[in-house]
Amino acid sequence: MMKMFEMTDLGLMSYFLGIEIKQGQGEVFICQKKYAKEILKKFKMDECKAVSTPMNQKEKLCKEDGADKVDEGYFRSLIGCLMYLTATRPDILNAVSILSRFMHCASELHLKAAKRVIRYVKGTSDFGVKFTRGKEFKLIGFSDSDWGGSIDDMRSTLGYCFTLSSGVFSWSSKKQEIVAQSTAEAEFIAATATANQALWLRKILLDLDLEQKKSTEILVDNKAAIAISHNPVFYKKTKHFNIKLFFLREVQKSGEVILVYCKTEDQVADILTKPLPTCKFEFLRSKLGKSGYVFKGWIDENMWATARLELGMVIAVKKHKPEASQGHKEWLTEVNYLGKFHHPNLVKLIGYCLEGENRLLVYEFMPRGSLENHLFRNVIQQGHMLSSVVQPLSWALRIKVAIAAARGLSFLHEAELHVIYRDFKASNILLDAECKAF
């Protein structure tokens, strides 16, 4: 970039306006851990109990809720701090966006909801966004909307985010300016806003010599909205938003943008439109781009049924992607062998599920994740969305892990069924809280 723009090299950046930057080989990680802790101290919540989501899914906030009013200055200060935190935390953006609507009429319920966001930040203060070097810089957008989510005026909330062969770098969550009369219209309005952002980003990338020669894909989970953007037959049903209609058709016809359908469960922008249940929220936050997805949950050890958050046995649920290379045969192999083998250095398979295209494996939960995250990197990527900072293992612990992993591998090779494990690598070695290897 120094060949194109006049600039001075001041070395590797590590801190800028409250944002911490960690640069490694082919990757950059940004977070606001220090600032998050300052927020906790400022509002005297550094000893609070953490929660798993920033907002209660069942709670619907409104202006006139009957609760006592609170100090508006205090509430605005709290929301203002959280707003700045969204610079590297898209996972709290929707909650902060909703709460910001009550700056002038804050009640005890609004304050309680805002403090819940801080409690969520308490448990995820080291989360941020990670950018890795990719083979191609392909701009991809995700667009979504709820429908009539605001109780006060029944307007919908749109959300979008963009990736560039790495983590998300542009995101938004805001209430729509008009009342959508159908889910298709709400999604169409969101897609229009996303298309506008896509055009602006394409121009920025062009100036940076990263021209997007192909159409920018915008993933939408509503087929009706996509059909409206292509089919003139829908004209009579969409007269009340003609300008947006013709704009979206025009940019698609020019080849700059194209709407592409995606399943609702794969819609990353859903996390920016409304409060979600814990499992779905964590899934979208930690969505992986590899062979499957991994969830954290709790079950009752006596009944083997789901348990309330943090009450019961902690488990990890691995969901295989139907289109991934790990197909049914590989899934069945894991079920057959892990269900029969028992060894101190083999992860315990608790159960499995096969329903339609869904293939799930339930394991005992390993708090430290895979060994790969504790060797050379100090950043754990949580899919496209978030990451967290960890410290590398000491040499003493590495030797301990190596010996334990070797014992597990030796057991497989010498077992009666003679399993030859050929996928032995750091990412497939899991660590518990005491760094015991599995």
N, C-alpha and C positions, 0 to 999 in steps of 0.2 A: 504493500500500500504506500510505502514511502516513495515509490517511483511515480505514483499518481497524485499524492497529496503532500503538501509541505507539513512536516511534523518532526518532533524531536524524540529520540529514543531515551526514555528515562529508566529503562530496565523493566523487569517483571513487576507488574502491578500486584499488590497484595491487599490493599484496602482503599476504598473510595466511597466517600459519603455514606458510611455505615454498611457498605457492602463488602464482604470478604471475598477475595479472589484467590483461588488456589490453581496454579498452572502446573500441569504434568506433561508427560510425553504424549502428545497428540490429544490432550484433553484440557478443558477448563471447567472448574467448578465454582459457582458463586452461591453465597448464602448470606444470611444476616443473623448468625448465631449470637454474636455479641449484642447486637441491637435487640434481639428477642429477649435476652436475659435482662437487658436494661428496662424493657417494658414490664417484665414481671416484677422487678424491684420498684419501679415507679408507682405501680398500682398495688404494691404490697401483696403480690400473689406468687412470690417465688417459692412458697411452701405449699401451694395448692395441689390438689390431686389432679393428675392428668386424665383426659378423656380421649376416646378413640376417634371422634368426629367433631368438627368445629360447630355444628348446629344440629339440634334435635330435629329429626325428620318429621315428627308428628306435630311440632309446634308451628303455628301460623301467627305471625306477628301482624298487628294492625295499629293504626294511629290512636284510636279510642278503645283501649282495652280495659278501662275501668280501674287500672292500677294507679297508685300514687306516682306523681311526677318526681323526677330526680334532678339534680343539678346539671343543667344543660352544658355548662362549661366543662365539667368533669367528663360527661359522656362524649362530648365532641373531642376532647383531648385523647380519650381512649380510642375512639374510632379513627382519629387522625394518625395515631401511632400505628394502628393495625393497617391502615391504608398504605403507609410507607413500607410496611413489611411485605405487602403483596408484590413488591418489585421483584422478589425472588420466590414468592410463595403462591403460586396459582391455586393451590388446594384450599386456601382460605378466602379467595377472592369473592366467591358467591356470597358467603356468610357476611363479609364486610360490606359488600354492595347492598345487601338487604338491610343491614343495620344502619347504613348511612342515610336511609330514607326517613329516619326518625330523629334526625339531629335537632329539629325544632320542637319536638314533642316527646322527648324521651321519658319513659316510665320505668318502674322497677323491673318489669318484665323484659324490657329492651336492654336494661343494664345487666340483668342476669344472663341474657343471651350473649351479650358482648363479652362478659367474663368467661362464658363457656369457651369462646374462641381462644381467649388467653390460656385457659386450662389445656386446650388442645395444643397450643403453641408450646406449652411447658414440656409436653412429652415428645415434641418433634422440633425442638429448637435448632437442631443441627441439620435440618432438611434444607434443600436448595435445588438448584437446577444445574445439570451437568451437560456440557457440550463436548462431543467427541468428533475427531476427524473422520469424515466419511469419504467414500469413493466418488460420490457425486452430490452436488448441492441441489437437491430436488425439493422445491417448496410444496408442502402439502397442508391443507387446511381442514379443520374439523368444525362443523357448524351444528348447533342444536338450540332448542328452545323448549320451555315448558309451555303450558297453556293456561292463561288466566290465574297465574300463581299469586298475584297481589290481591289480597282481600279488599283493600280500600278502593281500587279502581278497576280490578279484573284485567289489568294489563299483564302481558307475558314477559318473561325474562329470557333474553337471548345470551348465548355464550359462544365464543369461538376461540380457537388456538391454532397456532401454526408451528410446524416443525421444518427443519432444514437438514435432513439426514442425521438428526441428533435430537437433543431435548427440545422442548417447546421454548420458543423465544419471543412469542407475541401472544397475548391472551387478553380476553375482555369478558366482562359479565355486567350487563346493564338492562334496565327495564325498557321495553319497547315504547315508542312514542304514541302508538295508537292501540286500540283494543282489537285484538285478532278475533275473528268470528269463527275460526276453526283451527284445529291443530295444523292443518296444511298451510293455512295463512301465516300462523305463528312461525312455522319452520321456514316458510318462504321469505318472510321479513328478516329472519336470522341469516338466511343464506345470502340475501342481498347485502346486509352489513358485512358479512364475511368476504363477499366478492369485492366490495369496496376496499377493504383492508388488503386483500390479495393484490389488487391493482397497484396500491401504494407500495407494498413490499416488493413487487416485481420491478418497480421503477428504482427503488433504493438498491436492489441487487444489481440492476443494470449499471448504475453509477459505480458499483464496487467491482465491476467486471465479472459479475456472476449472472449473466443473462439467462433467463428461463426460456429456453427455446421451445419447450413443449407447454401445453396448457397446464395451468395449475389446478390440480384436483382438489375439490372441496367435498369432503365426505359428509353426507346427509343421511339420516336414518328414517326419512319420510318419503315414500315413493310418490305420493300425490304431489308434494312440493316439487319434486324433480319433473314429474309429468307436466305440471303447469308451466314450468320454465321452458318446455320444449314444444308443447302442443297448443296451437292457436284455437283449437276447439273449446278450450276452457275459457275463452275470452269473456263470455257473458257472465260467468260466475265470478270473475275477478275484476270487474270494472272499478271497484272502490280502491284498488291499489295498482292502477294501470302503469304509473311511472316506474315503480319497482319492477313490475312485470316485464316491461319492454327493455328496461336497463339490463336485467339479468339475461334475457334472451339475446340482447345485442352483444354482451361481453362473451357469451358462449359461442355465438356465431363467429365472432372475430378470432376465436381460438385462444383467448387469453385465460379463460376460466372454464372449467367443466364440472358440473355437479355429478357426483358418483355416489351410488347407494352403498350404505354399510349397515350392518346389523346394529340394533340398539345396544346390545351388550358390548359392542366394540366402539361405541361412540364416546371418545375421550372427552368431548366438550360437555357431556351430560353433567360432569362434576361442576360445571360453571353455571348451571341453570337452576338448580334447586338443591335443598338438603337431601342427602341420600342415606339409606341404611348402612350400617357399618361395613358389611361384607362388600357391597357394591362400591362404596366409597373407597375402601382400601384397594379393591381390584382396579379401579380407574386410576388411582394414585400410583399404584405400583405395577401397572400393566407392563408385561414383559414382551419383547419382540422375538423370543426364541421358541423353544419347543412347547411351552405351556405357561400356565399362570399358577402362582402359589398364594394361597390365602392363609390367614391365621384365624383360629377359632377356639372355642371351648366346648367340651362335652362333659356330660355327667358320667363318671366312671362306673357308677352302679347300674344306670339304665341305658348307657351308650346312646344317649340322645343329646341334642344340642342344649347347652347351658347358657345362662346369662353371662354377659361380659365379665371376664376375670373371675368367674366362679366355676371351678371344675378343672378338668385336665386340659392343658394347652396342646393344641394339635396344629399340624400344617396340612392343608388340603391342596394337592397338586391337580390341576385341571389341564388335560392335554388338549391342544388346539386340534380340531378335526382336520384342518388342512396341513398340519405340520408333518415333518418326516417321521416323527414318532407315532406310528399308526397303532392299529388294534393289536397286531402281533407283538410289538414291543411292550405295549401296556399289559397284555396278558402274561408275558414273560415275567414282568416285575411282580404281578400278583402271585403267580405260581411259585416263584423262587423265594421272594421275600416273606411270603406267608409260611414257608416251611423252615427257613433257616433262622436260627437264634444264636446270636453271638454278642459278647459285650461291645464289639466294635462294628456292628451292623445296625443300621437304623431300623427301628421297629415299625412294621406295617400294621396299623390298627384296623383298617378296613378299606373297602373299595366300593365303587358304584358304577354301574353301566346302565345308562338310560338314553336310548336314541343315539345321537352323536356324542353325547357327553360321557367322558371317561375320567373318573376321579380316583385318586389314591389318597388315603388318609394316613399320615405318619405322625410319630411323636415330634413335637416342635423342637427345633434346634435354634436357640436364641442368637447365636453368633453367625448363623448363616454358613456360607461356603468358605473354604480355606482361601479361595482365590481372592476374596475381598480383604484378606489380612496379610498378604505377602508383599506386593509391590505397590499397590494403590492405597491411597488414604481416603478414597471416595467410593461409596457404594451407590451404584445407579439403581433407581427405582423406576425402571421402564423409561418412558419418554418424559415423565413428569418430574420426579424428585430424586434427591440423593441425600446421603448422610455421611458425615465424616467419621472415620475410625482410625485407630493407630495400628501400625504393623506389629506382628507378633515378635517377641524376643527370640533369640536363637535357642534358648533353653526350651521354650514352648514349641518351637518348630521341630526340634528333635523328638519331643514327646508326641507330637502329632504324627510325625513320620513313622515312628515305631507302632503306634496304635493303628494307623492306616495299613501298615504292612501286615499286622496280625489279622486284620479283617480280610485282606486280600489272600493271605495264606490259607485262612479257613475256607474261603470259597474254592480255591484250587484243590484243596485236599479233602473237600467234603465228598460224601458218598455219591452225590449227583455230578461231581466234577464240573463246576461252573468256571469257565475261562473268561474272566472279566477283561475286556479289551478297551474299555473306556475309562481308564484310570487317569484322572487329571484333577487338578486343584479345585475346579468348579464342582466336582462330584464328591468332594470330601466335606462333610458337614461337621460343625463344631457346636458343642453344647456350652452352657454357661461357664464351665471350668476348662474350656478348650479341649475337651476329650473328643477325639476324632471318631467319625462314623462313616 
